[in-house]
Amino acid sequence: MTKPHLLVHDRKDNVGVVVVEGLMAGTDMLAVVTHDNSEFRISAAQDIPIGHKIALKDLKADETVWKYGQDVGKTTKDVKKGEHLHVHNAKTKRW
């Protein structure tokens, strides 16, 4: 088995976590859904650091971010599939 670039914890998630160093824009990533060990492919639209999130689909501003099958915040602007999702375009719903 090829090592994954991205881990997704639950089928409900709309973001995954980059698990390799030096992920570059244009990389055809192997993503693994840990809940059921299924796999899919997605292309990185930007360079994304290890441990950071990537959008698995186009997300609109104020859309809920799902990670670990849980609501972990919301987008603050539109985020395209394959783009880096972090504090520059997402935040907690607490404030």
Wavefront OBJ file of the C-alpha trace (Angstrom):
o trace
v 0.000 0.000 0.000
v 1.194 3.482 -0.846
v 1.494 5.812 2.140
v -1.277 8.422 2.293
v -0.733 12.158 1.963
v -3.983 12.985 3.714
v -6.080 11.482 6.508
v -9.820 11.955 6.797
v -11.390 10.622 9.970
v -15.067 10.314 9.042
v -17.100 10.220 5.805
v -18.976 13.295 7.111
v -15.750 15.366 7.162
v -15.261 18.092 4.568
v -11.574 18.585 5.446
v -8.633 16.240 5.794
v -5.249 16.581 7.513
v -1.983 16.607 5.561
v 0.357 13.941 6.987
v 3.487 14.457 4.842
v 6.185 17.126 4.867
v 6.552 19.440 1.895
v 3.191 18.885 0.202
v 3.306 20.899 -3.016
v 0.545 22.378 -5.155
v -0.477 19.977 -7.902
v 0.284 16.822 -5.908
v -2.162 14.006 -6.642
v -2.756 12.918 -3.060
v -3.855 9.575 -1.710
v -6.426 10.195 1.034
v -7.492 7.516 3.513
v -10.708 7.622 5.539
v -9.660 6.090 8.854
v -13.206 5.189 9.914
v -13.533 2.562 7.186
v -10.060 2.427 5.553
v -11.494 3.568 2.230
v -9.347 5.611 -0.149
v -9.799 8.414 -2.660
v -7.618 10.846 -4.590
v -7.599 14.631 -4.481
v -5.240 17.225 -5.942
v -3.588 19.862 -3.756
v -4.394 23.333 -5.057
v -1.709 24.954 -2.894
v 1.407 24.074 -0.917
v 0.103 22.902 2.481
v 2.166 22.293 5.645
v 2.039 19.001 7.509
v -0.728 18.941 10.129
v -2.830 21.536 8.330
v -6.261 20.986 6.799
v -7.271 20.784 3.155
v -10.800 21.287 1.799
v -12.269 18.098 0.339
v -14.972 20.014 -1.557
v -15.796 23.615 -2.391
v -16.879 25.367 0.807
v -18.832 28.626 0.954
v -18.196 31.374 3.513
v -19.887 30.591 6.867
v -20.097 26.870 6.064
v -19.501 24.403 8.900
v -16.096 22.706 8.925
v -16.383 18.991 9.773
v -13.331 17.141 11.118
v -13.371 13.895 13.152
v -17.097 13.767 12.355
v -17.496 16.868 14.537
v -18.292 20.535 13.923
v -14.916 22.257 14.491
v -15.732 25.737 13.194
v -16.762 27.634 10.108
v -15.211 29.139 7.021
v -14.745 32.905 6.917
v -14.529 33.008 3.112
v -15.044 30.667 0.187
v -12.506 27.832 0.039
v -12.080 25.727 -3.098
v -11.575 21.966 -3.146
v -7.901 21.179 -2.582
v -7.089 24.503 -0.903
v -5.408 25.068 2.438
v -7.921 25.626 5.246
v -6.487 27.317 8.339
v -6.831 30.492 10.439
v -6.736 32.713 7.332
v -10.068 31.325 6.076
v -11.704 29.530 9.031
v -12.428 30.104 12.710
v -14.195 28.697 15.743
v -17.910 29.409 16.164
v -17.319 30.518 19.760
v -16.336 34.060 18.744
l 1 2 3 4 5 6 7 8 9 10 11 12 13 14 15 16 17 18 19 20 21 22 23 24 25 26 27 28 29 30 31 32 33 34 35 36 37 38 39 40 41 42 43 44 45 46 47 48 49 50 51 52 53 54 55 56 57 58 59 60 61 62 63 64 65 66 67 68 69 70 71 72 73 74 75 76 77 78 79 80 81 82 83 84 85 86 87 88 89 90 91 92 93 94 95
